[in-house]
Amino acid sequence: MKPHLLAVDQGTSSTKALLIDSAGEIAARAEVPLSQSHPGPGLVEQDASAILASVRTAVAECVRDVEPSGVAGLALSTQRESVVLWDGVTGQPVAPLVSWQDQRGGEHAARLARAGHAKEIRRRTGLPLDPMFSALKMASLLDQYDPGRHGTRSGALRLGTVDAFLVQALTGRRVTEIGNASRTQLLDIATGDWDDELLDLFGVPRQALAQVVPSTGPFGTVRALAPLLDGTPVLAVLGDSHAALFAHAGWRTGTVKVTYGTGSSAMTVTDTPEAAEHLCTTVAWSTGRPTYAHEANIRSAGRTLTWLAELLGATPDELVHLAADADAHDVTLVPAFGGIGAPWWDPQAVPVLAGFQLGTGRAQLARAALESVAFQVADVLTALPGMRRVVADGGLSRSDALVRFQADLSGVTVARTAHHELSAAGTAHLAGLGLGLWTTAELEQRADTDLRITTPTWDDDKRRTALARWHRRLGAARDLGSPRPTAARQA
């Protein structure tokens, strides 16, 4: 039997597993759904034990019809800024996972900004001071569960992003992948190591964190991950958005990857770790030498459809289908749940639904929710430098209506691959490079095969009119959330 790679994509709404053969084709797949809880305003949590269980279940289902000895290795892609606190001896979580969407660090961020730390934090980490990133979540968890930091300093408690939690649970090694670590706001991205001054500033002991390693490890070998054989190596780990960029062969200059997931990420490689205005600068991956990327993060993309579906007693797929042929009729939804992300980075913004009438129905609301994703992406595309082409992935990229609206609204050509599970595929591609299963040239050819191309059809006047309406209502969302509201401004 030729070697297979098992790729696990641990995401916000589900954990997926793909069994990929030596030609890069998917031989088997499995998916385990996950839920979230919202214990208070701005709070978003998940059950970390359920996440680990979902990985075990997805692996078992994906490999059940394959001889385990034929699996050459495991590759992981994971949600990034979410934080887990676990027992240093048993490995069991001692608190709920705090999601990347969680906003509990907002007041702490404001205090740090008032004290004048925001500029230096951004210079060292490449990230704006915002509660989306892990450091503020870590500080909040420790304030609640280890206020004196005795447990974390002694090793009784461990703290980290999802990749660090899963790698320790599956292999016993205390390591974290550099791309995920770069999303914590505790890593100096120029040196690739934890920054002692930032650790002190946020109140996170270094002893609580795992050692930072490249995206190819070493991560150790799995144990008790049936039906995989003990000793099966973990060959690669990537953050989910970074993995999708890798699957698009995104190391090529000018490629902008847009992932339409629970949130959305637009990312393109860059030559420098220097911070960029309105954007995040991050480590995309490292095989010994880091590859940097500029990224724009959108908090609520698919999550907006999920919220509306729950409100209307429907499913997200039903709403996407309903929106496909609908007209929003001037209805605009600004999904500022927990503020608005790039390029505005305004944590005070609040959700706004505008332009609705007594005759507004489910179809118009569904269309407005779908369009809100494209409006947010259009804003971040204008901030990304050197764009030559846009490649799309993620669950919502299956919507022809969304991709058509995106191309028209942004005035760009959007390309989609035939496969949507690119986070899992990307980390498998990296693992396979290390095994010699394929070359970078073959990966580039694979990324350019069977693309579905959508070209813009709108004229400039129609595009400007639509964007002006969006920006007026985005301005209202920001003003309504401001402590000192002004007249609705042009954002």
Secondary structure, DSSP 8 states (H G I E B T S, - for coil): ---EEEEEEE-SSEEEEEEE-TTS-EEEEEEEE---B--STT--EE-HHHHHHHHHHHHHHHHTTS-GGGEEEEEEEE-SS-EEEEETTT--BSS-EE-TT--TTHHHHHHHHHTT-HHHHHHHHSS-S-TTSHHHHHHHHHHHH-TT-HHHHHTSEEEEEHHHHHHHHHH---EEEHHHHTTTT-EETTTTEE-HHHHHHHT--GGGS-EEE-TT----B--S-TTS-TT-BEEEEEEHHHHHHHHTTTTSTTEEEEEESSSEEEEEEES-----TTSEEEEEEESSSEEEEEEEEES-SHHHHHHHHHHHT--HHHHHHHHHT---TT-EEE--TTSB-TTT-BTT---EEES--TT--HHHHHHHHHHHHHHHHHHHHTTSTT--EEEEESGGGG-HHHHHHHHHHHT--EEE-S-S-HHHHHHHHHHHHHHTS--HHHHHHHHTSS-EEE-----HHHHHHHHHHHHHHHHHHHHHHSSS--S----
